[in-house]
């Protein structure tokens, strides 16, 4: 999915060191795109999350002009897969 930035340049979600979405801004662009708490990021801008440190993940998310992510949605009870 492709994520848009708000007027402040933010994507509207937080991710932990494992690549799990910890929080999504309700009704923000990331939420509208289908990103939910508990989703697992697999790729960020065609880079495998497993190869990145948390700092590198955040840097990619902050600095990429177009942010495309591949995710694994959470279970129905919102726990990560």
C-alpha positions as MATLAB code, in Angstrom:
seq = 'XXXXXXXXXXXXXXXXXXXXXXXXXXXXXXXXXXXXXXXXXXXXXXXXXXXXXXXXXXXXXXXXXXXXXXXXXXXXXXXXX';
ca = [
       0.000    0.000    0.000;
       1.083    3.578   -0.610;
       0.919    5.902    2.389;
       0.280    9.636    2.170;
       1.584   12.348    4.491;
      -0.602   14.838    6.327;
      -0.062   18.619    6.250;
       2.751   18.271    8.792;
       4.522   15.613    6.720;
       3.554   12.805    9.098;
       2.336    9.359    8.064;
       0.017    8.932   11.054;
       1.334    5.774   12.694;
       4.049    4.466   15.018;
       6.045    1.290   14.504;
       8.030   -0.688   17.095;
      11.496   -2.184   16.647;
      10.058   -5.446   15.247;
       8.153   -3.686   12.480;
       4.793   -4.054   14.240;
       2.447   -1.080   13.979;
       1.989    0.056   17.574;
      -0.507    2.864   16.977;
      -2.455    4.343   14.052;
      -3.957    7.828   14.125;
      -7.733    7.283   13.958;
      -9.167    8.242   10.555;
      -5.788    9.596    9.342;
      -4.314    8.758    5.944;
      -2.634    5.534    7.129;
      -5.911    4.374    8.703;
      -7.818    5.250    5.514;
      -5.300    3.211    3.496;
      -6.105    0.187    5.689;
      -3.160    0.177    8.097;
      -4.203   -1.093   11.531;
      -2.589   -1.562   14.922;
      -0.935   -4.974   15.010;
      -0.082   -4.986   11.289;
       3.416   -6.265   10.535;
       5.519   -4.261    8.083;
       7.354   -6.662    5.759;
       8.856   -4.125    3.346;
       9.304   -0.357    3.377;
      10.076    1.153   -0.047;
      11.126   -2.301   -1.365;
      13.564   -2.867    1.530;
      12.930   -5.911    3.751;
      12.192   -4.802    7.318;
      14.105   -7.829    8.639;
      17.313   -6.235    7.320;
      16.718   -2.865    9.021;
      17.332   -1.550   12.512;
      14.491    0.420   14.130;
      16.407    3.629   13.461;
      16.780    2.739    9.763;
      13.041    1.933    9.528;
      12.117    5.306   11.015;
      14.603    7.078    8.750;
      13.135    5.438    5.627;
       9.600    6.319    6.712;
      10.554    9.926    7.498;
      12.658   10.713    4.444;
      11.078    8.810    1.541;
       9.055   11.011   -0.785;
       6.701    8.141   -1.634;
       6.233    5.552    1.105;
       5.137    2.133   -0.132;
       4.820   -0.656    2.408;
       4.006   -4.350    2.245;
       2.148   -5.504    5.341;
       0.720   -8.614    6.933;
      -2.580   -7.633    8.553;
      -3.174   -8.559   12.196;
      -5.399  -11.379   13.411;
      -9.061  -10.480   13.974;
      -8.305   -9.765   17.657;
      -5.625   -7.235   16.525;
      -2.676   -9.382   17.633;
       0.259   -9.429   15.183;
       0.873  -12.440   12.936;
];
